[in-house]
Amino acid sequence: MANPKKKITHSRKGNRYSKVKMRFRNRQGELIHCGHCNRLIRAHHVCPYCGYYDGKLVVKQEQKKEKPAA
Ligand SMILES: [Zn+2]
């Protein structure tokens, strides 16, 4: 049976997984252009400007509120 030559310590294992986790986190924070309004938005998130995700309207945006006349 093939056996690992040395035991991987808890700290080495944790260190490795922390890097994987960081990579995943960075991917989540990636910036892409919105397919609808072409503004920079976070990847895997609904566009906060037009409410589109994957080419579909997901969140209806409220109409621009007019400032009450002073
Ligand atoms: Zn958009």
PDB file of the backbone (N, CA, C, O) and the ligand in Angstrom, with CONECT records:
HET     ZN  A 101       1
ATOM      1  N   MET A   1       0.847  -1.209   0.000  1.00  0.00           N
ATOM      2  CA  MET A   1       0.000   0.000   0.000  1.00  0.00           C
ATOM      3  C   MET A   1       0.872   1.244   0.000  1.00  0.00           C
ATOM      4  O   MET A   1       1.869   1.326   0.717  1.00  0.00           O
ATOM      5  N   ALA A   2       0.487   2.188  -0.799  1.00  0.00           N
ATOM      6  CA  ALA A   2       1.234   3.440  -0.828  1.00  0.00           C
ATOM      7  C   ALA A   2       0.912   4.264   0.403  1.00  0.00           C
ATOM      8  O   ALA A   2      -0.248   4.454   0.768  1.00  0.00           O
ATOM      9  N   ASN A   3       1.946   4.736   1.014  1.00  0.00           N
ATOM     10  CA  ASN A   3       1.749   5.534   2.220  1.00  0.00           C
ATOM     11  C   ASN A   3       2.483   6.861   2.095  1.00  0.00           C
ATOM     12  O   ASN A   3       3.553   6.926   1.489  1.00  0.00           O
ATOM     13  N   PRO A   4       1.923   7.903   2.655  1.00  0.00           N
ATOM     14  CA  PRO A   4       2.652   9.176   2.671  1.00  0.00           C
ATOM     15  C   PRO A   4       3.887   9.047   3.548  1.00  0.00           C
ATOM     16  O   PRO A   4       3.849   8.420   4.606  1.00  0.00           O
ATOM     17  N   LYS A   5       4.991   9.652   3.091  1.00  0.00           N
ATOM     18  CA  LYS A   5       6.255   9.505   3.803  1.00  0.00           C
ATOM     19  C   LYS A   5       6.218  10.153   5.174  1.00  0.00           C
ATOM     20  O   LYS A   5       6.744   9.623   6.153  1.00  0.00           O
ATOM     21  N   LYS A   6       5.579  11.320   5.217  1.00  0.00           N
ATOM     22  CA  LYS A   6       5.525  12.033   6.491  1.00  0.00           C
ATOM     23  C   LYS A   6       4.109  12.496   6.763  1.00  0.00           C
ATOM     24  O   LYS A   6       3.325  12.744   5.847  1.00  0.00           O
ATOM     25  N   LYS A   7       3.810  12.603   8.010  1.00  0.00           N
ATOM     26  CA  LYS A   7       2.488  13.094   8.394  1.00  0.00           C
ATOM     27  C   LYS A   7       2.411  14.591   8.124  1.00  0.00           C
ATOM     28  O   LYS A   7       3.346  15.341   8.408  1.00  0.00           O
ATOM     29  N   ILE A   8       1.285  15.004   7.573  1.00  0.00           N
ATOM     30  CA  ILE A   8       1.069  16.442   7.394  1.00  0.00           C
ATOM     31  C   ILE A   8       0.448  16.983   8.672  1.00  0.00           C
ATOM     32  O   ILE A   8      -0.628  16.553   9.087  1.00  0.00           O
ATOM     33  N   THR A   9       1.140  17.929   9.286  1.00  0.00           N
ATOM     34  CA  THR A   9       0.691  18.441  10.581  1.00  0.00           C
ATOM     35  C   THR A   9      -0.582  19.272  10.420  1.00  0.00           C
ATOM     36  O   THR A   9      -0.945  19.684   9.318  1.00  0.00           O
ATOM     37  N   HIS A  10      -1.231  19.500  11.525  1.00  0.00           N
ATOM     38  CA  HIS A  10      -2.455  20.299  11.524  1.00  0.00           C
ATOM     39  C   HIS A  10      -2.179  21.688  10.960  1.00  0.00           C
ATOM     40  O   HIS A  10      -2.981  22.236  10.203  1.00  0.00           O
ATOM     41  N   SER A  11      -1.020  22.255  11.344  1.00  0.00           N
ATOM     42  CA  SER A  11      -0.729  23.628  10.920  1.00  0.00           C
ATOM     43  C   SER A  11      -0.495  23.691   9.413  1.00  0.00           C
ATOM     44  O   SER A  11      -0.917  24.640   8.751  1.00  0.00           O
ATOM     45  N   ARG A  12       0.193  22.657   8.868  1.00  0.00           N
ATOM     46  CA  ARG A  12       0.440  22.673   7.423  1.00  0.00           C
ATOM     47  C   ARG A  12      -0.870  22.529   6.667  1.00  0.00           C
ATOM     48  O   ARG A  12      -1.108  23.203   5.664  1.00  0.00           O
ATOM     49  N   LYS A  13      -1.705  21.645   7.161  1.00  0.00           N
ATOM     50  CA  LYS A  13      -2.992  21.437   6.500  1.00  0.00           C
ATOM     51  C   LYS A  13      -3.832  22.714   6.544  1.00  0.00           C
ATOM     52  O   LYS A  13      -4.425  23.126   5.547  1.00  0.00           O
ATOM     53  N   GLY A  14      -3.865  23.336   7.747  1.00  0.00           N
ATOM     54  CA  GLY A  14      -4.651  24.551   7.907  1.00  0.00           C
ATOM     55  C   GLY A  14      -4.137  25.671   7.028  1.00  0.00           C
ATOM     56  O   GLY A  14      -4.902  26.441   6.446  1.00  0.00           O
ATOM     57  N   ASN A  15      -2.792  25.741   6.946  1.00  0.00           N
ATOM     58  CA  ASN A  15      -2.178  26.771   6.109  1.00  0.00           C
ATOM     59  C   ASN A  15      -2.595  26.588   4.654  1.00  0.00           C
ATOM     60  O   ASN A  15      -2.923  27.558   3.971  1.00  0.00           O
ATOM     61  N   ARG A  16      -2.582  25.344   4.182  1.00  0.00           N
ATOM     62  CA  ARG A  16      -2.943  25.077   2.792  1.00  0.00           C
ATOM     63  C   ARG A  16      -4.402  25.445   2.536  1.00  0.00           C
ATOM     64  O   ARG A  16      -4.722  26.081   1.532  1.00  0.00           O
ATOM     65  N   TYR A  17      -5.276  25.044   3.443  1.00  0.00           N
ATOM     66  CA  TYR A  17      -6.694  25.321   3.226  1.00  0.00           C
ATOM     67  C   TYR A  17      -6.999  26.797   3.330  1.00  0.00           C
ATOM     68  O   TYR A  17      -7.923  27.288   2.683  1.00  0.00           O
ATOM     69  N   SER A  18      -6.230  27.515   4.142  1.00  0.00           N
ATOM     70  CA  SER A  18      -6.470  28.947   4.252  1.00  0.00           C
ATOM     71  C   SER A  18      -6.190  29.625   2.916  1.00  0.00           C
ATOM     72  O   SER A  18      -6.865  30.585   2.545  1.00  0.00           O
ATOM     73  N   LYS A  19      -5.177  29.115   2.188  1.00  0.00           N
ATOM     74  CA  LYS A  19      -4.867  29.709   0.892  1.00  0.00           C
ATOM     75  C   LYS A  19      -5.973  29.418  -0.110  1.00  0.00           C
ATOM     76  O   LYS A  19      -6.324  30.271  -0.926  1.00  0.00           O
ATOM     77  N   VAL A  20      -6.521  28.211  -0.044  1.00  0.00           N
ATOM     78  CA  VAL A  20      -7.629  27.865  -0.935  1.00  0.00           C
ATOM     79  C   VAL A  20      -8.813  28.777  -0.655  1.00  0.00           C
ATOM     80  O   VAL A  20      -9.486  29.257  -1.567  1.00  0.00           O
ATOM     81  N   LYS A  21      -9.048  29.001   0.629  1.00  0.00           N
ATOM     82  CA  LYS A  21     -10.162  29.843   1.025  1.00  0.00           C
ATOM     83  C   LYS A  21      -9.963  31.276   0.529  1.00  0.00           C
ATOM     84  O   LYS A  21     -10.903  31.923   0.068  1.00  0.00           O
ATOM     85  N   MET A  22      -8.708  31.765   0.633  1.00  0.00           N
ATOM     86  CA  MET A  22      -8.424  33.117   0.179  1.00  0.00           C
ATOM     87  C   MET A  22      -8.675  33.247  -1.311  1.00  0.00           C
ATOM     88  O   MET A  22      -9.219  34.247  -1.781  1.00  0.00           O
ATOM     89  N   ARG A  23      -8.265  32.206  -2.057  1.00  0.00           N
ATOM     90  CA  ARG A  23      -8.459  32.244  -3.504  1.00  0.00           C
ATOM     91  C   ARG A  23      -9.955  32.329  -3.820  1.00  0.00           C
ATOM     92  O   ARG A  23     -10.380  33.089  -4.690  1.00  0.00           O
ATOM     93  N   PHE A  24     -10.726  31.544  -3.103  1.00  0.00           N
ATOM     94  CA  PHE A  24     -12.164  31.538  -3.305  1.00  0.00           C
ATOM     95  C   PHE A  24     -12.740  32.909  -2.994  1.00  0.00           C
ATOM     96  O   PHE A  24     -13.587  33.423  -3.724  1.00  0.00           O
ATOM     97  N   ARG A  25     -12.266  33.497  -1.894  1.00  0.00           N
ATOM     98  CA  ARG A  25     -12.772  34.803  -1.496  1.00  0.00           C
ATOM     99  C   ARG A  25     -12.436  35.861  -2.544  1.00  0.00           C
ATOM    100  O   ARG A  25     -13.259  36.718  -2.865  1.00  0.00           O
ATOM    101  N   ASN A  26     -11.207  35.786  -3.073  1.00  0.00           N
ATOM    102  CA  ASN A  26     -10.808  36.768  -4.062  1.00  0.00           C
ATOM    103  C   ASN A  26     -11.676  36.662  -5.306  1.00  0.00           C
ATOM    104  O   ASN A  26     -12.032  37.662  -5.929  1.00  0.00           O
ATOM    105  N   ARG A  27     -12.007  35.417  -5.650  1.00  0.00           N
ATOM    106  CA  ARG A  27     -12.851  35.245  -6.832  1.00  0.00           C
ATOM    107  C   ARG A  27     -14.214  35.873  -6.613  1.00  0.00           C
ATOM    108  O   ARG A  27     -14.809  36.434  -7.534  1.00  0.00           O
ATOM    109  N   GLN A  28     -14.703  35.775  -5.386  1.00  0.00           N
ATOM    110  CA  GLN A  28     -16.014  36.346  -5.098  1.00  0.00           C
ATOM    111  C   GLN A  28     -15.974  37.863  -5.226  1.00  0.00           C
ATOM    112  O   GLN A  28     -16.974  38.480  -5.593  1.00  0.00           O
ATOM    113  N   GLY A  29     -14.817  38.473  -4.926  1.00  0.00           N
ATOM    114  CA  GLY A  29     -14.728  39.913  -4.958  1.00  0.00           C
ATOM    115  C   GLY A  29     -14.300  40.460  -6.303  1.00  0.00           C
ATOM    116  O   GLY A  29     -14.073  41.661  -6.443  1.00  0.00           O
ATOM    117  N   GLU A  30     -14.189  39.590  -7.292  1.00  0.00           N
ATOM    118  CA  GLU A  30     -13.741  39.993  -8.614  1.00  0.00           C
ATOM    119  C   GLU A  30     -14.705  41.021  -9.215  1.00  0.00           C
ATOM    120  O   GLU A  30     -15.913  40.966  -8.985  1.00  0.00           O
ATOM    121  N   LEU A  31     -14.152  41.951  -9.980  1.00  0.00           N
ATOM    122  CA  LEU A  31     -14.997  42.954 -10.620  1.00  0.00           C
ATOM    123  C   LEU A  31     -15.174  42.608 -12.093  1.00  0.00           C
ATOM    124  O   LEU A  31     -14.211  42.304 -12.797  1.00  0.00           O
ATOM    125  N   ILE A  32     -16.410  42.659 -12.538  1.00  0.00           N
ATOM    126  CA  ILE A  32     -16.708  42.415 -13.950  1.00  0.00           C
ATOM    127  C   ILE A  32     -17.608  43.538 -14.447  1.00  0.00           C
ATOM    128  O   ILE A  32     -18.122  44.341 -13.668  1.00  0.00           O
ATOM    129  N   HIS A  33     -17.784  43.571 -15.761  1.00  0.00           N
ATOM    130  CA  HIS A  33     -18.696  44.551 -16.335  1.00  0.00           C
ATOM    131  C   HIS A  33     -20.082  43.955 -16.407  1.00  0.00           C
ATOM    132  O   HIS A  33     -20.266  42.809 -16.816  1.00  0.00           O
ATOM    133  N   CYS A  34     -21.043  44.744 -16.007  1.00  0.00           N
ATOM    134  CA  CYS A  34     -22.432  44.292 -16.065  1.00  0.00           C
ATOM    135  C   CYS A  34     -22.829  44.089 -17.522  1.00  0.00           C
ATOM    136  O   CYS A  34     -22.524  44.920 -18.378  1.00  0.00           O
ATOM    137  N   GLY A  35     -23.508  42.988 -17.796  1.00  0.00           N
ATOM    138  CA  GLY A  35     -23.918  42.690 -19.168  1.00  0.00           C
ATOM    139  C   GLY A  35     -25.020  43.593 -19.673  1.00  0.00           C
ATOM    140  O   GLY A  35     -25.278  43.648 -20.875  1.00  0.00           O
ATOM    141  N   HIS A  36     -25.667  44.296 -18.777  1.00  0.00           N
ATOM    142  CA  HIS A  36     -26.803  45.128 -19.161  1.00  0.00           C
ATOM    143  C   HIS A  36     -26.435  46.595 -19.242  1.00  0.00           C
ATOM    144  O   HIS A  36     -26.681  47.247 -20.257  1.00  0.00           O
ATOM    145  N   CYS A  37     -25.841  47.122 -18.164  1.00  0.00           N
ATOM    146  CA  CYS A  37     -25.531  48.561 -18.160  1.00  0.00           C
ATOM    147  C   CYS A  37     -24.030  48.809 -18.309  1.00  0.00           C
ATOM    148  O   CYS A  37     -23.599  49.960 -18.380  1.00  0.00           O
ATOM    149  N   ASN A  38     -23.222  47.729 -18.357  1.00  0.00           N
ATOM    150  CA  ASN A  38     -21.784  47.803 -18.638  1.00  0.00           C
ATOM    151  C   ASN A  38     -20.984  48.536 -17.569  1.00  0.00           C
ATOM    152  O   ASN A  38     -19.868  48.985 -17.832  1.00  0.00           O
ATOM    153  N   ARG A  39     -21.536  48.661 -16.376  1.00  0.00           N
ATOM    154  CA  ARG A  39     -20.785  49.272 -15.298  1.00  0.00           C
ATOM    155  C   ARG A  39     -20.027  48.197 -14.526  1.00  0.00           C
ATOM    156  O   ARG A  39     -20.372  47.018 -14.594  1.00  0.00           O
ATOM    157  N   LEU A  40     -18.992  48.606 -13.792  1.00  0.00           N
ATOM    158  CA  LEU A  40     -18.213  47.643 -13.009  1.00  0.00           C
ATOM    159  C   LEU A  40     -19.029  47.182 -11.805  1.00  0.00           C
ATOM    160  O   LEU A  40     -19.479  47.997 -11.001  1.00  0.00           O
ATOM    161  N   ILE A  41     -19.213  45.882 -11.691  1.00  0.00           N
ATOM    162  CA  ILE A  41     -19.932  45.326 -10.555  1.00  0.00           C
ATOM    163  C   ILE A  41     -19.175  44.123 -10.032  1.00  0.00           C
ATOM    164  O   ILE A  41     -18.249  43.644 -10.685  1.00  0.00           O
ATOM    165  N   ARG A  42     -19.554  43.625  -8.859  1.00  0.00           N
ATOM    166  CA  ARG A  42     -18.924  42.436  -8.303  1.00  0.00           C
ATOM    167  C   ARG A  42     -19.452  41.203  -9.017  1.00  0.00           C
ATOM    168  O   ARG A  42     -20.637  41.105  -9.334  1.00  0.00           O
ATOM    169  N   ALA A  43     -18.541  40.258  -9.264  1.00  0.00           N
ATOM    170  CA  ALA A  43     -18.935  39.025  -9.929  1.00  0.00           C
ATOM    171  C   ALA A  43     -19.855  38.203  -9.035  1.00  0.00           C
ATOM    172  O   ALA A  43     -19.737  38.229  -7.810  1.00  0.00           O
ATOM    173  N   HIS A  44     -20.757  37.487  -9.652  1.00  0.00           N
ATOM    174  CA  HIS A  44     -21.707  36.607  -8.960  1.00  0.00           C
ATOM    175  C   HIS A  44     -22.640  37.384  -8.044  1.00  0.00           C
ATOM    176  O   HIS A  44     -23.135  36.858  -7.047  1.00  0.00           O
ATOM    177  N   HIS A  45     -22.874  38.651  -8.401  1.00  0.00           N
ATOM    178  CA  HIS A  45     -23.808  39.446  -7.626  1.00  0.00           C
ATOM    179  C   HIS A  45     -24.771  40.147  -8.583  1.00  0.00           C
ATOM    180  O   HIS A  45     -24.435  40.419  -9.736  1.00  0.00           O
ATOM    181  N   VAL A  46     -25.949  40.428  -8.093  1.00  0.00           N
ATOM    182  CA  VAL A  46     -26.910  41.188  -8.885  1.00  0.00           C
ATOM    183  C   VAL A  46     -26.387  42.608  -9.032  1.00  0.00           C
ATOM    184  O   VAL A  46     -25.878  43.202  -8.081  1.00  0.00           O
ATOM    185  N   CYS A  47     -26.521  43.142 -10.244  1.00  0.00           N
ATOM    186  CA  CYS A  47     -26.045  44.499 -10.494  1.00  0.00           C
ATOM    187  C   CYS A  47     -26.827  45.475  -9.617  1.00  0.00           C
ATOM    188  O   CYS A  47     -28.057  45.495  -9.667  1.00  0.00           O
ATOM    189  N   PRO A  48     -26.130  46.287  -8.811  1.00  0.00           N
ATOM    190  CA  PRO A  48     -26.847  47.221  -7.941  1.00  0.00           C
ATOM    191  C   PRO A  48     -27.427  48.419  -8.691  1.00  0.00           C
ATOM    192  O   PRO A  48     -28.250  49.152  -8.143  1.00  0.00           O
ATOM    193  N   TYR A  49     -27.001  48.625  -9.951  1.00  0.00           N
ATOM    194  CA  TYR A  49     -27.454  49.789 -10.698  1.00  0.00           C
ATOM    195  C   TYR A  49     -28.729  49.496 -11.479  1.00  0.00           C
ATOM    196  O   TYR A  49     -29.669  50.292 -11.469  1.00  0.00           O
ATOM    197  N   CYS A  50     -28.755  48.331 -12.165  1.00  0.00           N
ATOM    198  CA  CYS A  50     -29.925  48.041 -12.998  1.00  0.00           C
ATOM    199  C   CYS A  50     -30.693  46.818 -12.514  1.00  0.00           C
ATOM    200  O   CYS A  50     -31.786  46.545 -13.010  1.00  0.00           O
ATOM    201  N   GLY A  51     -30.140  46.073 -11.548  1.00  0.00           N
ATOM    202  CA  GLY A  51     -30.875  44.939 -10.998  1.00  0.00           C
ATOM    203  C   GLY A  51     -30.863  43.711 -11.879  1.00  0.00           C
ATOM    204  O   GLY A  51     -31.684  42.813 -11.690  1.00  0.00           O
ATOM    205  N   TYR A  52     -29.941  43.647 -12.851  1.00  0.00           N
ATOM    206  CA  TYR A  52     -29.880  42.493 -13.741  1.00  0.00           C
ATOM    207  C   TYR A  52     -28.857  41.490 -13.237  1.00  0.00           C
ATOM    208  O   TYR A  52     -27.839  41.857 -12.649  1.00  0.00           O
ATOM    209  N   TYR A  53     -29.142  40.237 -13.473  1.00  0.00           N
ATOM    210  CA  TYR A  53     -28.169  39.173 -13.211  1.00  0.00           C
ATOM    211  C   TYR A  53     -28.329  38.124 -14.288  1.00  0.00           C
ATOM    212  O   TYR A  53     -29.432  37.630 -14.520  1.00  0.00           O
ATOM    213  N   ASP A  54     -27.233  37.778 -14.949  1.00  0.00           N
ATOM    214  CA  ASP A  54     -27.237  36.754 -16.002  1.00  0.00           C
ATOM    215  C   ASP A  54     -28.221  37.116 -17.113  1.00  0.00           C
ATOM    216  O   ASP A  54     -28.885  36.245 -17.676  1.00  0.00           O
ATOM    217  N   GLY A  55     -28.308  38.417 -17.425  1.00  0.00           N
ATOM    218  CA  GLY A  55     -29.156  38.849 -18.528  1.00  0.00           C
ATOM    219  C   GLY A  55     -30.630  38.918 -18.204  1.00  0.00           C
ATOM    220  O   GLY A  55     -31.458  39.155 -19.084  1.00  0.00           O
ATOM    221  N   LYS A  56     -30.961  38.710 -16.939  1.00  0.00           N
ATOM    222  CA  LYS A  56     -32.379  38.745 -16.562  1.00  0.00           C
ATOM    223  C   LYS A  56     -32.603  39.779 -15.481  1.00  0.00           C
ATOM    224  O   LYS A  56     -31.734  39.999 -14.637  1.00  0.00           O
ATOM    225  N   LEU A  57     -33.757  40.412 -15.501  1.00  0.00           N
ATOM    226  CA  LEU A  57     -34.105  41.375 -14.468  1.00  0.00           C
ATOM    227  C   LEU A  57     -34.497  40.622 -13.211  1.00  0.00           C
ATOM    228  O   LEU A  57     -35.496  39.904 -13.184  1.00  0.00           O
ATOM    229  N   VAL A  58     -33.687  40.800 -12.161  1.00  0.00           N
ATOM    230  CA  VAL A  58     -33.922  40.056 -10.923  1.00  0.00           C
ATOM    231  C   VAL A  58     -34.546  40.961  -9.873  1.00  0.00           C
ATOM    232  O   VAL A  58     -35.515  40.594  -9.208  1.00  0.00           O
ATOM    233  N   VAL A  59     -33.969  42.157  -9.739  1.00  0.00           N
ATOM    234  CA  VAL A  59     -34.462  43.089  -8.732  1.00  0.00           C
ATOM    235  C   VAL A  59     -34.971  44.335  -9.448  1.00  0.00           C
ATOM    236  O   VAL A  59     -34.247  44.966 -10.217  1.00  0.00           O
ATOM    237  N   LYS A  60     -36.204  44.668  -9.188  1.00  0.00           N
ATOM    238  CA  LYS A  60     -36.748  45.873  -9.808  1.00  0.00           C
ATOM    239  C   LYS A  60     -36.188  47.097  -9.105  1.00  0.00           C
ATOM    240  O   LYS A  60     -36.256  47.217  -7.882  1.00  0.00           O
ATOM    241  N   GLN A  61     -35.638  47.998  -9.895  1.00  0.00           N
ATOM    242  CA  GLN A  61     -35.073  49.215  -9.324  1.00  0.00           C
ATOM    243  C   GLN A  61     -36.172  50.257  -9.152  1.00  0.00           C
ATOM    244  O   GLN A  61     -37.063  50.407  -9.987  1.00  0.00           O
ATOM    245  N   GLU A  62     -36.069  50.967  -8.036  1.00  0.00           N
ATOM    246  CA  GLU A  62     -37.054  52.019  -7.785  1.00  0.00           C
ATOM    247  C   GLU A  62     -36.775  53.198  -8.705  1.00  0.00           C
ATOM    248  O   GLU A  62     -35.630  53.477  -9.063  1.00  0.00           O
ATOM    249  N   GLN A  63     -37.834  53.870  -9.073  1.00  0.00           N
ATOM    250  CA  GLN A  63     -37.689  55.066  -9.894  1.00  0.00           C
ATOM    251  C   GLN A  63     -36.929  56.129  -9.113  1.00  0.00           C
ATOM    252  O   GLN A  63     -37.007  56.200  -7.887  1.00  0.00           O
ATOM    253  N   LYS A  64     -36.199  56.946  -9.847  1.00  0.00           N
ATOM    254  CA  LYS A  64     -35.431  58.004  -9.178  1.00  0.00           C
ATOM    255  C   LYS A  64     -36.365  58.914  -8.403  1.00  0.00           C
ATOM    256  O   LYS A  64     -37.318  59.479  -8.940  1.00  0.00           O
ATOM    257  N   LYS A  65     -36.061  59.034  -7.142  1.00  0.00           N
ATOM    258  CA  LYS A  65     -36.934  59.871  -6.303  1.00  0.00           C
ATOM    259  C   LYS A  65     -36.597  61.348  -6.557  1.00  0.00           C
ATOM    260  O   LYS A  65     -35.441  61.770  -6.521  1.00  0.00           O
ATOM    261  N   GLU A  66     -37.644  62.089  -6.809  1.00  0.00           N
ATOM    262  CA  GLU A  66     -37.424  63.511  -7.034  1.00  0.00           C
ATOM    263  C   GLU A  66     -37.262  64.214  -5.690  1.00  0.00           C
ATOM    264  O   GLU A  66     -37.949  63.939  -4.707  1.00  0.00           O
ATOM    265  N   LYS A  67     -36.307  65.137  -5.717  1.00  0.00           N
ATOM    266  CA  LYS A  67     -36.076  65.868  -4.471  1.00  0.00           C
ATOM    267  C   LYS A  67     -37.264  66.767  -4.179  1.00  0.00           C
ATOM    268  O   LYS A  67     -37.727  67.489  -5.062  1.00  0.00           O
ATOM    269  N   PRO A  68     -37.754  66.734  -2.968  1.00  0.00           N
ATOM    270  CA  PRO A  68     -38.871  67.615  -2.625  1.00  0.00           C
ATOM    271  C   PRO A  68     -38.437  69.076  -2.704  1.00  0.00           C
ATOM    272  O   PRO A  68     -37.378  69.464  -2.211  1.00  0.00           O
ATOM    273  N   ALA A  69     -39.290  69.867  -3.338  1.00  0.00           N
ATOM    274  CA  ALA A  69     -38.958  71.278  -3.525  1.00  0.00           C
ATOM    275  C   ALA A  69     -38.851  71.984  -2.193  1.00  0.00           C
ATOM    276  O   ALA A  69     -39.726  71.856  -1.336  1.00  0.00           O
ATOM    277  N   ALA A  70     -37.764  72.736  -2.022  1.00  0.00           N
ATOM    278  CA  ALA A  70     -37.541  73.413  -0.758  1.00  0.00           C
ATOM    279  C   ALA A  70     -38.461  74.641  -0.628  1.00  0.00           C
ATOM    280  O   ALA A  70     -38.415  75.343   0.383  1.00  0.00           O
TER     281      ALA A  70
HETATM  282 ZN    ZN A 101     -26.192  46.678 -14.598  1.00  0.00          ZN2+
END
